[in-house]
Amino acid sequence: MKLPEFEDCLKRGKIVRFPAAKKLAAKELDVARADLDFDSRFKFIQSSKDYYRIEKAIHFLGGLSGAGRLRDLFISCEAMGPGAYKQKGQGLEISCGFHATPFGECFIALTDRGICHLSFIDQTDRKEVLARFYKDWANAKINQDQDRTGGRIRRIFFPSKPGTKKERVSVLCRGTSFQIKVWEALLKIPPGAMASYKTIAQSVRCPQAVRAVANAIGKNPIAYLIPCHRVIRGTGQLGGYRWGAARKKIILGMEAAAIESENSRGIYRHNEV
């Protein structure tokens, strides 16, 4: 599998899609029609040996709306400086909450400057999630506000009517200078395209620092919006994902299917703000 160079994708407006997926076996389609819980859906996807088949497995994920929603968002990244990084949120007010998404339960945290945290939590105890977050942002004023965070989740995952103009979403990243540089590079990978760890390392002008790049990607604090799920191994294998390989398959598959659908209807949009 030849990996796309995402800088070329940006210049030429090229989207690299999944190869055409094979039909799911009749037995699998029967399972797909069953009303299963989210964990069962993940187990089904994980059992697939060929992750390209996920494009057809969208049938299995019936009811998950907004498959192409990420294409309707323009993500702007604000980085906290080294000094602010060490201050652990001093002077910030943060609203946080737990919500359902098409990809499982999430925990999100907002500031007036943007989203500072978004993660999928699955079976993790909420108290444990909160304890880690409070420790990371020890000097911030933190409030649990389901109403405020719920509105932001709806804008990200459940738009009432997707528009033709991209909606701007701000994220506030707290990390080292190198981590910030890597996370900003991830934002340049368009939906439907994939890049290798080596490609990301080259894009941040540290071609020999592939392992350091992988570590920075693994510490991405804002799931889905900063698309670390689009980074795969140089061999073409999916590789790991901080929030689970099955979830990575689903997100990539839904992006591929959404782009395929839009292209077939002649409404492909790239980098339109």
C-alpha positions, 0 to 999 in steps of 0.5 A: 500500500502506497502511503499518501504524502499529505502535503501533496494532498493539500497542494493538489486537493487530492484525497486518498481513499480506502481501496474498494472493500469486499462484500461482507459475508451474509452471516456478518450482515445478519450480525450487522442488522442485530441491535447490539450494544457499542461494545459488541459492535467494536468486537465485531469490527475487531474480528475483521481481518481486513480493515479496509472492509470497514467501509462496507461495515458502515451498514453495521453501524446504522444510526451513527449520523454525521459520518462526514462531520469532521469535514465540516469543521475547520480546526484552529489550534492555539498553543500554550507557551512553555511557561503556561504549560508548567503552570498547569492551567493557572488563570483558566476556567474550565468546563467539563462533562461526559457525553455519548458520541458515535464512537463511545462515551467521551470526556470533554473540557472547554475553556474560553480559548478552545477545547483543551481535552477530548478523550474516549473513556469506554470502561474507565471509571469516571472518577478516575478520569476526573482525578487525572484531569484535575491533576493535569490542570491542578491550578485551573478553576474546573466546573462540571457543566453538562449543558455547556459541554453538551452543546459543543459535543452536538456541534462536533458530532451531531449537527442538525443540518451540515452546511456547505461552509466549514465551522471553525472549532478552536482547540487549546493545546498544552504540551512541549514545543515539539509535541505542539509541532507534531499535533499541528502537523496532524491537522494538515492530514485531510479526511480520507488520507493517511500518513506514516509516522515517518512522513510526520517526522519529515514534515516537522523537520525531524526525519530521524525522530520517528520514535519521538513523533510516535510518542507525541502522537500517542499523547495527543490530548484532543481525540478525533479533532486532532486526527492522530487516527490518520497516522499508520505504520509505514508498512500500511498496517493501522498501528496503535491508537490511544483510544483503541484499534477498533475505534481507529478502524471505525473512524477511518472507515466512516471518513472513507465512506463519507468521502466516497458518498460525497464524491459520488454525488459530486459535492467534494469540498477540500479546505473550504472555510 
